Amino acid sequence: MLDDEKGDFVGTAVREVEEETGIKLNIEDMVDLTALLDPATGGRMLPSPGGCDEEIGLFLYRGRVDEETIRSLQGKETGLRDHGELIKLRVVPYSELWRSTGDAKALSAIALYEMAKREGLLPQPTPSANL
């Protein structure tokens, strides 16, 4: 649940990943894909323009996570129950993700990543990403 009132989307995203998977990310390794949009968009992604005023940020993390950790996440139930969250993790290969989800955020992130990669807009990974 990204509900940070301070607008610290990247910090909130890093905390959410840790809460839901136990994986600790470094903020420096996060790439704000929405910041790569044309300035006319305000660098914002609107999941339902006209339907609500929600804005979200879509981020890329490039780093290594060992196979055992990835396997242990398959089917894991997580989320903050006292906030009404029940999340069941599903691990799928990146190459299959676009076909295996109807999640508009995931599909938008894939599109932004692929276009930014094609256009050479992605920054080099930081040394801490351990690539």
N, CA, C and O atoms as CSV, one atom per row, in Angstrom:
chain,resi,resn,atom,element,x,y,z
A,1,MET,N,N,0.854,-1.159,0.000
A,1,MET,CA,C,0.000,0.000,0.000
A,1,MET,C,C,0.907,1.231,0.000
A,1,MET,O,O,1.595,1.493,0.987
A,2,LEU,N,N,0.911,1.975,-1.082
A,2,LEU,CA,C,1.737,3.174,-1.184
A,2,LEU,C,C,0.896,4.384,-0.805
A,2,LEU,O,O,0.222,4.983,-1.643
A,3,ASP,N,N,0.953,4.724,0.459
A,3,ASP,CA,C,0.122,5.829,0.924
A,3,ASP,C,C,0.942,6.863,1.675
A,3,ASP,O,O,0.450,7.491,2.612
A,4,ASP,N,N,2.167,7.036,1.274
A,4,ASP,CA,C,3.068,7.975,1.927
A,4,ASP,C,C,2.593,9.396,1.668
A,4,ASP,O,O,2.600,9.851,0.524
A,5,GLU,N,N,2.183,10.098,2.708
A,5,GLU,CA,C,1.659,11.459,2.554
A,5,GLU,C,C,2.735,12.458,2.162
A,5,GLU,O,O,2.414,13.556,1.707
A,6,LYS,N,N,4.001,12.104,2.329
A,6,LYS,CA,C,5.092,13.018,2.001
A,6,LYS,C,C,5.420,12.994,0.513
A,6,LYS,O,O,6.197,13.827,0.045
A,7,GLY,N,N,4.849,12.064,-0.235
A,7,GLY,CA,C,5.152,11.968,-1.657
A,7,GLY,C,C,6.487,11.305,-1.937
A,7,GLY,O,O,7.017,11.428,-3.042
A,8,ASP,N,N,7.042,10.604,-0.958
A,8,ASP,CA,C,8.316,9.906,-1.126
A,8,ASP,C,C,8.043,8.537,-1.743
A,8,ASP,O,O,8.110,7.512,-1.065
A,9,PHE,N,N,7.736,8.537,-3.037
A,9,PHE,CA,C,7.355,7.297,-3.699
A,9,PHE,C,C,8.466,6.256,-3.679
A,9,PHE,O,O,8.203,5.087,-3.400
A,10,VAL,N,N,9.704,6.657,-3.969
A,10,VAL,CA,C,10.786,5.676,-4.041
A,10,VAL,C,C,11.067,5.067,-2.671
A,10,VAL,O,O,11.266,3.857,-2.565
A,11,GLY,N,N,11.087,5.886,-1.623
A,11,GLY,CA,C,11.302,5.352,-0.276
A,11,GLY,C,C,10.188,4.415,0.137
A,11,GLY,O,O,10.427,3.383,0.764
A,12,THR,N,N,8.968,4.783,-0.219
A,12,THR,CA,C,7.824,3.942,0.094
A,12,THR,C,C,7.891,2.636,-0.689
A,12,THR,O,O,7.589,1.574,-0.143
A,13,ALA,N,N,8.279,2.698,-1.953
A,13,ALA,CA,C,8.397,1.482,-2.768
A,13,ALA,C,C,9.437,0.533,-2.180
A,13,ALA,O,O,9.214,-0.676,-2.126
A,14,VAL,N,N,10.571,1.075,-1.741
A,14,VAL,CA,C,11.624,0.249,-1.142
A,14,VAL,C,C,11.101,-0.418,0.131
A,14,VAL,O,O,11.350,-1.603,0.353
A,15,ARG,N,N,10.387,0.326,0.960
A,15,ARG,CA,C,9.820,-0.247,2.196
A,15,ARG,C,C,8.798,-1.329,1.877
A,15,ARG,O,O,8.766,-2.370,2.532
A,16,GLU,N,N,7.963,-1.086,0.872
A,16,GLU,CA,C,6.948,-2.074,0.501
A,16,GLU,C,C,7.579,-3.386,0.039
A,16,GLU,O,O,7.123,-4.465,0.418
A,17,VAL,N,N,8.624,-3.293,-0.777
A,17,VAL,CA,C,9.299,-4.514,-1.242
A,17,VAL,C,C,9.829,-5.291,-0.042
A,17,VAL,O,O,9.684,-6.512,0.023
A,18,GLU,N,N,10.439,-4.594,0.900
A,18,GLU,CA,C,10.977,-5.280,2.081
A,18,GLU,C,C,9.856,-5.895,2.914
A,18,GLU,O,O,9.978,-7.033,3.366
A,19,GLU,N,N,8.764,-5.155,3.125
A,19,GLU,CA,C,7.637,-5.682,3.899
A,19,GLU,C,C,7.044,-6.923,3.252
A,19,GLU,O,O,6.698,-7.882,3.943
A,20,GLU,N,N,6.923,-6.911,1.930
A,20,GLU,CA,C,6.214,-7.979,1.238
A,20,GLU,C,C,7.090,-9.152,0.830
A,20,GLU,O,O,6.583,-10.247,0.587
A,21,THR,N,N,8.411,-8.935,0.749
A,21,THR,CA,C,9.288,-10.028,0.304
A,21,THR,C,C,10.441,-10.310,1.252
A,21,THR,O,O,11.038,-11.385,1.201
A,22,GLY,N,N,10.761,-9.355,2.116
A,22,GLY,CA,C,11.930,-9.505,2.978
A,22,GLY,C,C,13.224,-9.100,2.290
A,22,GLY,O,O,14.288,-9.144,2.908
A,23,ILE,N,N,13.154,-8.706,1.025
A,23,ILE,CA,C,14.343,-8.302,0.268
A,23,ILE,C,C,14.623,-6.828,0.537
A,23,ILE,O,O,13.747,-5.977,0.383
A,24,LYS,N,N,15.852,-6.544,0.939
A,24,LYS,CA,C,16.259,-5.161,1.216
A,24,LYS,C,C,16.864,-4.553,-0.045
A,24,LYS,O,O,17.820,-5.091,-0.604
A,25,LEU,N,N,16.307,-3.440,-0.486
A,25,LEU,CA,C,16.804,-2.727,-1.658
A,25,LEU,C,C,17.481,-1.442,-1.209
A,25,LEU,O,O,17.150,-0.888,-0.161
A,26,ASN,N,N,18.420,-0.977,-2.002
A,26,ASN,CA,C,19.038,0.325,-1.769
A,26,ASN,C,C,18.323,1.355,-2.631
A,26,ASN,O,O,18.110,1.134,-3.824
A,27,ILE,N,N,17.958,2.470,-2.032
A,27,ILE,CA,C,17.271,3.529,-2.774
A,27,ILE,C,C,18.089,3.958,-3.987
A,27,ILE,O,O,17.529,4.275,-5.037
A,28,GLU,N,N,19.426,3.966,-3.842
A,28,GLU,CA,C,20.296,4.400,-4.953
A,28,GLU,C,C,20.171,3.498,-6.184
A,28,GLU,O,O,20.481,3.925,-7.297
A,29,ASP,N,N,19.721,2.259,-5.993
A,29,ASP,CA,C,19.612,1.313,-7.103
A,29,ASP,C,C,18.266,1.396,-7.824
A,29,ASP,O,O,18.042,0.680,-8.800
A,30,MET,N,N,17.380,2.255,-7.355
A,30,MET,CA,C,16.054,2.379,-7.952
A,30,MET,C,C,16.090,3.408,-9.083
A,30,MET,O,O,16.711,4.463,-8.959
A,31,VAL,N,N,15.420,3.085,-10.175
A,31,VAL,CA,C,15.299,4.001,-11.312
A,31,VAL,C,C,13.819,4.357,-11.445
A,31,VAL,O,O,12.973,3.475,-11.593
A,32,ASP,N,N,13.517,5.639,-11.392
A,32,ASP,CA,C,12.140,6.109,-11.544
A,32,ASP,C,C,11.805,6.129,-13.033
A,32,ASP,O,O,12.195,7.049,-13.752
A,33,LEU,N,N,11.082,5.111,-13.486
A,33,LEU,CA,C,10.728,5.021,-14.906
A,33,LEU,C,C,9.776,6.137,-15.319
A,33,LEU,O,O,9.819,6.591,-16.463
A,34,THR,N,N,8.919,6.585,-14.408
A,34,THR,CA,C,7.983,7.651,-14.756
A,34,THR,C,C,8.708,8.968,-14.993
A,34,THR,O,O,8.202,9.827,-15.714
A,35,ALA,N,N,9.880,9.141,-14.401
A,35,ALA,CA,C,10.668,10.366,-14.623
A,35,ALA,C,C,11.202,10.434,-16.052
A,35,ALA,O,O,11.635,11.496,-16.501
A,36,LEU,N,N,11.175,9.307,-16.770
A,36,LEU,CA,C,11.658,9.274,-18.150
A,36,LEU,C,C,10.586,9.695,-19.151
A,36,LEU,O,O,10.866,9.850,-20.340
A,37,LEU,N,N,9.357,9.880,-18.667
A,37,LEU,CA,C,8.277,10.318,-19.555
A,37,LEU,C,C,8.531,11.740,-20.034
A,37,LEU,O,O,9.304,12.479,-19.425
A,38,ASP,N,N,7.882,12.116,-21.119
A,38,ASP,CA,C,7.976,13.477,-21.645
A,38,ASP,C,C,7.611,14.472,-20.543
A,38,ASP,O,O,6.661,14.236,-19.797
A,39,PRO,N,N,8.348,15.578,-20.429
A,39,PRO,CA,C,8.045,16.570,-19.383
A,39,PRO,C,C,6.598,17.071,-19.421
A,39,PRO,O,O,6.066,17.488,-18.392
A,40,ALA,N,N,5.962,17.036,-20.581
A,40,ALA,CA,C,4.569,17.488,-20.685
A,40,ALA,C,C,3.630,16.643,-19.817
A,40,ALA,O,O,2.542,17.098,-19.464
A,41,THR,N,N,4.040,15.420,-19.472
A,41,THR,CA,C,3.213,14.556,-18.622
A,41,THR,C,C,3.366,14.908,-17.154
A,41,THR,O,O,2.605,14.429,-16.313
A,42,GLY,N,N,4.347,15.745,-16.843
A,42,GLY,CA,C,4.644,16.039,-15.448
A,42,GLY,C,C,5.389,14.897,-14.779
A,42,GLY,O,O,5.538,14.881,-13.557
A,43,GLY,N,N,5.864,13.929,-15.582
A,43,GLY,CA,C,6.564,12.777,-15.017
A,43,GLY,C,C,5.670,11.948,-14.116
A,43,GLY,O,O,6.124,11.360,-13.135
A,44,ARG,N,N,4.385,11.910,-14.467
A,44,ARG,CA,C,3.405,11.207,-13.643
A,44,ARG,C,C,2.731,10.113,-14.441
A,44,ARG,O,O,2.582,10.218,-15.658
A,45,MET,N,N,2.325,9.068,-13.750
A,45,MET,CA,C,1.538,8.009,-14.359
A,45,MET,C,C,0.181,8.039,-13.666
A,45,MET,O,O,0.094,7.939,-12.442
A,46,LEU,N,N,-0.860,8.176,-14.450
A,46,LEU,CA,C,-2.221,8.264,-13.927
A,46,LEU,C,C,-2.949,6.972,-14.286
A,46,LEU,O,O,-3.317,6.785,-15.445
A,47,PRO,N,N,-3.166,6.077,-13.322
A,47,PRO,CA,C,-3.781,4.790,-13.641
A,47,PRO,C,C,-5.210,4.892,-14.163
A,47,PRO,O,O,-5.652,4.036,-14.928
A,48,SER,N,N,-5.935,5.931,-13.757
A,48,SER,CA,C,-7.321,6.061,-14.185
A,48,SER,C,C,-7.683,7.531,-14.368
A,48,SER,O,O,-8.483,8.073,-13.605
A,49,PRO,N,N,-7.086,8.191,-15.395
A,49,PRO,CA,C,-7.374,9.612,-15.580
A,49,PRO,C,C,-8.868,9.837,-15.814
A,49,PRO,O,O,-9.506,9.132,-16.596
A,50,GLY,N,N,-9.394,10.816,-15.133
A,50,GLY,CA,C,-10.824,11.092,-15.237
A,50,GLY,C,C,-11.637,10.312,-14.225
A,50,GLY,O,O,-12.722,10.742,-13.836
A,51,GLY,N,N,-11.124,9.167,-13.795
A,51,GLY,CA,C,-11.833,8.345,-12.817
A,51,GLY,C,C,-11.448,8.684,-11.392
A,51,GLY,O,O,-12.273,8.632,-10.479
A,52,CYS,N,N,-10.174,9.033,-11.213
A,52,CYS,CA,C,-9.689,9.444,-9.896
A,52,CYS,C,C,-8.424,10.276,-10.087
A,52,CYS,O,O,-7.881,10.349,-11.190
A,53,ASP,N,N,-7.962,10.897,-9.014
A,53,ASP,CA,C,-6.790,11.763,-9.124
A,53,ASP,C,C,-5.502,11.071,-8.668
A,53,ASP,O,O,-4.505,11.742,-8.398
A,54,GLU,N,N,-5.512,9.755,-8.580
A,54,GLU,CA,C,-4.341,9.003,-8.133
A,54,GLU,C,C,-3.178,9.150,-9.113
A,54,GLU,O,O,-3.360,9.084,-10.329
A,55,GLU,N,N,-1.991,9.347,-8.565
A,55,GLU,CA,C,-0.748,9.366,-9.338
A,55,GLU,C,C,0.158,8.295,-8.750
A,55,GLU,O,O,0.212,8.128,-7.532
A,56,ILE,N,N,0.871,7.568,-9.607
A,56,ILE,CA,C,1.803,6.567,-9.101
A,56,ILE,C,C,3.151,6.718,-9.792
A,56,ILE,O,O,3.254,7.263,-10.891
A,57,GLY,N,N,4.161,6.227,-9.125
A,57,GLY,CA,C,5.487,6.139,-9.713
A,57,GLY,C,C,5.780,4.681,-10.012
A,57,GLY,O,O,5.397,3.797,-9.246
A,58,LEU,N,N,6.449,4.430,-11.110
A,58,LEU,CA,C,6.849,3.070,-11.481
A,58,LEU,C,C,8.368,3.020,-11.467
A,58,LEU,O,O,9.033,3.844,-12.094
A,59,PHE,N,N,8.909,2.047,-10.748
A,59,PHE,CA,C,10.342,1.984,-10.523
A,59,PHE,C,C,10.943,0.686,-11.023
A,59,PHE,O,O,10.290,-0.357,-11.062
A,60,LEU,N,N,12.202,0.783,-11.402
A,60,LEU,CA,C,13.002,-0.360,-11.827
A,60,LEU,C,C,14.076,-0.587,-10.779
A,60,LEU,O,O,14.735,0.356,-10.340
A,61,TYR,N,N,14.251,-1.838,-10.379
A,61,TYR,CA,C,15.368,-2.224,-9.515
A,61,TYR,C,C,16.212,-3.209,-10.294
A,61,TYR,O,O,15.712,-4.220,-10.788
A,62,ARG,N,N,17.488,-2.909,-10.401
A,62,ARG,CA,C,18.408,-3.835,-11.064
A,62,ARG,C,C,19.434,-4.284,-10.037
A,62,ARG,O,O,20.269,-3.502,-9.582
A,63,GLY,N,N,19.354,-5.529,-9.692
A,63,GLY,CA,C,20.276,-6.089,-8.714
A,63,GLY,C,C,20.131,-7.598,-8.703
A,63,GLY,O,O,19.282,-8.165,-9.390
A,64,ARG,N,N,20.957,-8.222,-7.926
A,64,ARG,CA,C,20.932,-9.683,-7.850
A,64,ARG,C,C,20.248,-10.139,-6.571
A,64,ARG,O,O,20.448,-9.579,-5.493
A,65,VAL,N,N,19.436,-11.171,-6.731
A,65,VAL,CA,C,18.810,-11.849,-5.603
A,65,VAL,C,C,19.069,-13.330,-5.842
A,65,VAL,O,O,18.827,-13.836,-6.938
A,66,ASP,N,N,19.560,-14.027,-4.820
A,66,ASP,CA,C,19.925,-15.432,-5.038
A,66,ASP,C,C,18.691,-16.292,-5.322
A,66,ASP,O,O,17.576,-15.977,-4.906
A,67,GLU,N,N,18.935,-17.391,-6.047
A,67,GLU,CA,C,17.838,-18.270,-6.490
A,67,GLU,C,C,17.025,-18.826,-5.339
A,67,GLU,O,O,15.802,-18.937,-5.437
A,68,GLU,N,N,17.688,-19.177,-4.253
A,68,GLU,CA,C,16.973,-19.736,-3.103
A,68,GLU,C,C,15.949,-18.739,-2.562
A,68,GLU,O,O,14.829,-19.118,-2.220
A,69,THR,N,N,16.334,-17.475,-2.488
A,69,THR,CA,C,15.413,-16.436,-2.019
A,69,THR,C,C,14.229,-16.315,-2.972
A,69,THR,O,O,13.081,-16.235,-2.535
A,70,ILE,N,N,14.508,-16.303,-4.263
A,70,ILE,CA,C,13.427,-16.210,-5.260
A,70,ILE,C,C,12.474,-17.396,-5.128
A,70,ILE,O,O,11.257,-17.212,-5.106
A,71,ARG,N,N,13.018,-18.611,-5.040
A,71,ARG,CA,C,12.165,-19.810,-4.903
A,71,ARG,C,C,11.309,-19.744,-3.642
A,71,ARG,O,O,10.148,-20.153,-3.655
A,72,SER,N,N,11.882,-19.226,-2.551
A,72,SER,CA,C,11.144,-19.175,-1.281
A,72,SER,C,C,9.961,-18.204,-1.339
A,72,SER,O,O,9.057,-18.284,-0.507
A,73,LEU,N,N,9.959,-17.300,-2.301
A,73,LEU,CA,C,8.874,-16.322,-2.416
A,73,LEU,C,C,7.642,-16.876,-3.121
A,73,LEU,O,O,6.543,-16.353,-2.940
A,74,GLN,N,N,7.807,-17.926,-3.919
A,74,GLN,CA,C,6.697,-18.475,-4.699
A,74,GLN,C,C,5.550,-18.896,-3.785
A,74,GLN,O,O,5.716,-19.778,-2.942
A,75,GLY,N,N,4.405,-18.277,-3.950
A,75,GLY,CA,C,3.210,-18.626,-3.184
A,75,GLY,C,C,3.164,-18.065,-1.772
A,75,GLY,O,O,2.205,-18.320,-1.043
A,76,LYS,N,N,4.169,-17.314,-1.375
A,76,LYS,CA,C,4.220,-16.758,-0.020
A,76,LYS,C,C,3.066,-15.778,0.181
A,76,LYS,O,O,2.793,-14.933,-0.671
A,77,GLU,N,N,2.393,-15.910,1.331
A,77,GLU,CA,C,1.333,-14.970,1.677
A,77,GLU,C,C,1.926,-13.902,2.568
A,77,GLU,O,O,2.578,-14.200,3.569
A,78,THR,N,N,1.694,-12.663,2.198
A,78,THR,CA,C,2.305,-11.544,2.899
A,78,THR,C,C,1.313,-10.393,2.963
A,78,THR,O,O,0.135,-10.568,2.651
A,79,GLY,N,N,1.774,-9.239,3.358
A,79,GLY,CA,C,0.911,-8.071,3.487
A,79,GLY,C,C,0.586,-7.798,4.938
A,79,GLY,O,O,0.681,-8.686,5.786
A,80,LEU,N,N,0.207,-6.580,5.215
A,80,LEU,CA,C,-0.141,-6.170,6.576
A,80,LEU,C,C,-1.622,-6.438,6.806
A,80,LEU,O,O,-2.479,-5.698,6.323
A,81,ARG,N,N,-1.914,-7.497,7.545
A,81,ARG,CA,C,-3.308,-7.899,7.767
A,81,ARG,C,C,-4.106,-6.785,8.458
A,81,ARG,O,O,-5.286,-6.590,8.167
A,82,ASP,N,N,-3.449,-6.052,9.381
A,82,ASP,CA,C,-4.169,-4.989,10.087
A,82,ASP,C,C,-4.504,-3.808,9.179
A,82,ASP,O,O,-5.265,-2.922,9.569
A,83,HIS,N,N,-3.938,-3.791,7.963
A,83,HIS,CA,C,-4.295,-2.783,6.958
A,83,HIS,C,C,-5.191,-3.389,5.874
A,83,HIS,O,O,-5.451,-2.759,4.849
A,84,GLY,N,N,-5.657,-4.613,6.112
A,84,GLY,CA,C,-6.531,-5.275,5.152
A,84,GLY,C,C,-5.811,-5.837,3.943
A,84,GLY,O,O,-6.439,-6.123,2.924
A,85,GLU,N,N,-4.489,-5.999,4.046
A,85,GLU,CA,C,-3.715,-6.523,2.914
A,85,GLU,C,C,-3.568,-8.035,3.019
A,85,GLU,O,O,-3.234,-8.560,4.081
A,86,LEU,N,N,-3.813,-8.718,1.938
A,86,LEU,CA,C,-3.494,-10.140,1.815
A,86,LEU,C,C,-2.904,-10.306,0.426
A,86,LEU,O,O,-3.613,-10.247,-0.578
A,87,ILE,N,N,-1.613,-10.512,0.386
A,87,ILE,CA,C,-0.888,-10.586,-0.877
A,87,ILE,C,C,-0.301,-11.973,-1.015
A,87,ILE,O,O,0.395,-12.446,-0.117
A,88,LYS,N,N,-0.571,-12.628,-2.125
A,88,LYS,CA,C,0.037,-13.925,-2.403
A,88,LYS,C,C,1.013,-13.716,-3.552
A,88,LYS,O,O,0.616,-13.374,-4.666
A,89,LEU,N,N,2.292,-13.927,-3.267
A,89,LEU,CA,C,3.333,-13.685,-4.266
A,89,LEU,C,C,3.345,-14.773,-5.327
A,89,LEU,O,O,3.185,-15.958,-5.037
A,90,ARG,N,N,3.537,-14.345,-6.538
A,90,ARG,CA,C,3.679,-15.245,-7.680
A,90,ARG,C,C,4.935,-14.833,-8.419
A,90,ARG,O,O,5.046,-13.692,-8.868
A,91,VAL,N,N,5.875,-15.741,-8.549
A,91,VAL,CA,C,7.128,-15.452,-9.239
A,91,VAL,C,C,7.031,-16.019,-10.650
A,91,VAL,O,O,6.786,-17.211,-10.839
A,92,VAL,N,N,7.228,-15.148,-11.638
A,92,VAL,CA,C,7.211,-15.587,-13.040
A,92,VAL,C,C,8.422,-14.993,-13.745
A,92,VAL,O,O,8.885,-13.912,-13.381
A,93,PRO,N,N,8.936,-15.690,-14.748
A,93,PRO,CA,C,10.049,-15.117,-15.522
A,93,PRO,C,C,9.604,-13.816,-16.196
A,93,PRO,O,O,8.458,-13.690,-16.628
A,94,TYR,N,N,10.515,-12.865,-16.277
A,94,TYR,CA,C,10.197,-11.573,-16.887
A,94,TYR,C,C,9.608,-11.753,-18.284
A,94,TYR,O,O,8.656,-11.064,-18.650
A,95,SER,N,N,10.165,-12.667,-19.056
A,95,SER,CA,C,9.705,-12.860,-20.440
A,95,SER,C,C,8.245,-13.308,-20.516
A,95,SER,O,O,7.614,-13.164,-21.563
A,96,GLU,N,N,7.702,-13.844,-19.431
A,96,GLU,CA,C,6.308,-14.310,-19.411
A,96,GLU,C,C,5.370,-13.354,-18.681
A,96,GLU,O,O,4.152,-13.525,-18.726
A,97,LEU,N,N,5.929,-12.352,-18.013
A,97,LEU,CA,C,5.120,-11.484,-17.156
A,97,LEU,C,C,3.993,-10.792,-17.912
A,97,LEU,O,O,2.860,-10.748,-17.432
A,98,TRP,N,N,4.292,-10.253,-19.087
A,98,TRP,CA,C,3.269,-9.486,-19.814
A,98,TRP,C,C,2.052,-10.329,-20.170
A,98,TRP,O,O,0.951,-9.798,-20.310
A,99,ARG,N,N,2.239,-11.638,-20.316
A,99,ARG,CA,C,1.111,-12.510,-20.672
A,99,ARG,C,C,0.403,-13.073,-19.451
A,99,ARG,O,O,-0.713,-13.582,-19.560
A,100,SER,N,N,1.044,-12.986,-18.288
A,100,SER,CA,C,0.497,-13.671,-17.116
A,100,SER,C,C,-0.155,-12.732,-16.104
A,100,SER,O,O,-0.500,-13.156,-15.001
A,101,THR,N,N,-0.327,-11.465,-16.469
A,101,THR,CA,C,-0.961,-10.536,-15.534
A,101,THR,C,C,-1.905,-9.594,-16.269
A,101,THR,O,O,-1.712,-9.266,-17.440
A,102,GLY,N,N,-2.914,-9.180,-15.552
A,102,GLY,CA,C,-3.804,-8.137,-16.047
A,102,GLY,C,C,-3.574,-6.846,-15.286
A,102,GLY,O,O,-4.322,-5.881,-15.445
A,103,ASP,N,N,-2.535,-6.828,-14.454
A,103,ASP,CA,C,-2.227,-5.666,-13.618
A,103,ASP,C,C,-1.699,-4.530,-14.493
A,103,ASP,O,O,-0.619,-4.633,-15.075
A,104,ALA,N,N,-2.465,-3.459,-14.576
A,104,ALA,CA,C,-2.093,-2.330,-15.438
A,104,ALA,C,C,-0.777,-1.691,-15.015
A,104,ALA,O,O,-0.033,-1.189,-15.857
A,105,LYS,N,N,-0.484,-1.706,-13.721
A,105,LYS,CA,C,0.786,-1.126,-13.252
A,105,LYS,C,C,1.962,-1.945,-13.766
A,105,LYS,O,O,2.952,-1.384,-14.236
A,106,ALA,N,N,1.860,-3.261,-13.680
A,106,ALA,CA,C,2.943,-4.125,-14.171
A,106,ALA,C,C,3.103,-3.972,-15.679
A,106,ALA,O,O,4.223,-3.875,-16.179
A,107,LEU,N,N,1.998,-3.949,-16.398
A,107,LEU,CA,C,2.066,-3.815,-17.854
A,107,LEU,C,C,2.635,-2.455,-18.260
A,107,LEU,O,O,3.397,-2.364,-19.222
A,108,SER,N,N,2.267,-1.405,-17.533
A,108,SER,CA,C,2.826,-0.077,-17.812
A,108,SER,C,C,4.320,-0.041,-17.519
A,108,SER,O,O,5.091,0.545,-18.279
A,109,ALA,N,N,4.729,-0.667,-16.416
A,109,ALA,CA,C,6.153,-0.697,-16.063
A,109,ALA,C,C,6.959,-1.440,-17.125
A,109,ALA,O,O,8.058,-1.016,-17.483
A,110,ILE,N,N,6.414,-2.545,-17.628
A,110,ILE,CA,C,7.098,-3.293,-18.692
A,110,ILE,C,C,7.260,-2.403,-19.922
A,110,ILE,O,O,8.341,-2.337,-20.507
A,111,ALA,N,N,6.188,-1.723,-20.309
A,111,ALA,CA,C,6.249,-0.861,-21.496
A,111,ALA,C,C,7.267,0.259,-21.310
A,111,ALA,O,O,8.063,0.521,-22.212
A,112,LEU,N,N,7.254,0.922,-20.160
A,112,LEU,CA,C,8.215,2.000,-19.904
A,112,LEU,C,C,9.644,1.471,-19.922
A,112,LEU,O,O,10.532,2.089,-20.509
A,113,TYR,N,N,9.865,0.328,-19.279
A,113,TYR,CA,C,11.210,-0.257,-19.238
A,113,TYR,C,C,11.700,-0.606,-20.642
A,113,TYR,O,O,12.815,-0.247,-21.021
A,114,GLU,N,N,10.876,-1.297,-21.402
A,114,GLU,CA,C,11.286,-1.738,-22.739
A,114,GLU,C,C,11.559,-0.546,-23.659
A,114,GLU,O,O,12.527,-0.565,-24.419
A,115,MET,N,N,10.726,0.477,-23.600
A,115,MET,CA,C,10.939,1.650,-24.447
A,115,MET,C,C,12.178,2.425,-24.003
A,115,MET,O,O,12.960,2.870,-24.843
A,116,ALA,N,N,12.365,2.591,-22.698
A,116,ALA,CA,C,13.549,3.305,-22.196
A,116,ALA,C,C,14.821,2.548,-22.558
A,116,ALA,O,O,15.836,3.159,-22.894
A,117,LYS,N,N,14.769,1.225,-22.489
A,117,LYS,CA,C,15.928,0.404,-22.863
A,117,LYS,C,C,16.221,0.577,-24.353
A,117,LYS,O,O,17.370,0.764,-24.753
A,118,ARG,N,N,15.178,0.511,-25.160
A,118,ARG,CA,C,15.343,0.656,-26.605
A,118,ARG,C,C,15.917,2.015,-26.984
A,118,ARG,O,O,16.729,2.121,-27.903
A,119,GLU,N,N,15.489,3.054,-26.270
A,119,GLU,CA,C,15.933,4.420,-26.558
A,119,GLU,C,C,17.259,4.769,-25.875
A,119,GLU,O,O,17.777,5.871,-26.061
A,120,GLY,N,N,17.812,3.842,-25.088
A,120,GLY,CA,C,19.078,4.097,-24.394
A,120,GLY,C,C,18.956,5.109,-23.267
A,120,GLY,O,O,19.914,5.822,-22.968
A,121,LEU,N,N,17.789,5.179,-22.638
A,121,LEU,CA,C,17.543,6.170,-21.589
A,121,LEU,C,C,17.823,5.680,-20.173
A,121,LEU,O,O,17.805,6.474,-19.232
A,122,LEU,N,N,18.081,4.391,-20.009
A,122,LEU,CA,C,18.298,3.866,-18.659
A,122,LEU,C,C,19.700,4.200,-18.177
A,122,LEU,O,O,20.671,4.006,-18.909
A,123,PRO,N,N,19.815,4.702,-16.948
A,123,PRO,CA,C,21.150,4.977,-16.409
A,123,PRO,C,C,21.898,3.671,-16.154
A,123,PRO,O,O,21.291,2.608,-16.027
A,124,GLN,N,N,23.200,3.765,-16.083
A,124,GLN,CA,C,24.013,2.591,-15.766
A,124,GLN,C,C,23.696,2.146,-14.341
A,124,GLN,O,O,23.448,2.981,-13.471
A,125,PRO,N,N,23.701,0.819,-14.094
A,125,PRO,CA,C,23.473,0.339,-12.722
A,125,PRO,C,C,24.578,0.849,-11.794
A,125,PRO,O,O,25.724,1.025,-12.207
A,126,THR,N,N,24.210,1.081,-10.545
A,126,THR,CA,C,25.208,1.510,-9.565
A,126,THR,C,C,26.031,0.301,-9.137
A,126,THR,O,O,25.547,-0.828,-9.219
A,127,PRO,N,N,27.267,0.512,-8.683
A,127,PRO,CA,C,28.092,-0.614,-8.236
A,127,PRO,C,C,27.442,-1.425,-7.118
A,127,PRO,O,O,27.680,-2.628,-7.016
A,128,SER,N,N,26.624,-0.787,-6.277
A,128,SER,CA,C,25.996,-1.517,-5.171
A,128,SER,C,C,24.950,-2.511,-5.654
A,128,SER,O,O,24.534,-3.385,-4.893
A,129,ALA,N,N,24.514,-2.390,-6.923
A,129,ALA,CA,C,23.511,-3.313,-7.453
A,129,ALA,C,C,24.084,-4.704,-7.656
A,129,ALA,O,O,23.331,-5.661,-7.834
A,130,ASN,N,N,25.402,-4.832,-7.631
A,130,ASN,CA,C,26.036,-6.145,-7.665
A,130,ASN,C,C,25.702,-6.927,-8.931
A,130,ASN,O,O,25.469,-8.134,-8.868
A,131,LEU,N,N,25.677,-6.256,-10.073
A,131,LEU,CA,C,25.334,-6.936,-11.331
A,131,LEU,C,C,26.544,-7.563,-11.971
A,131,LEU,O,O,26.433,-8.174,-13.033
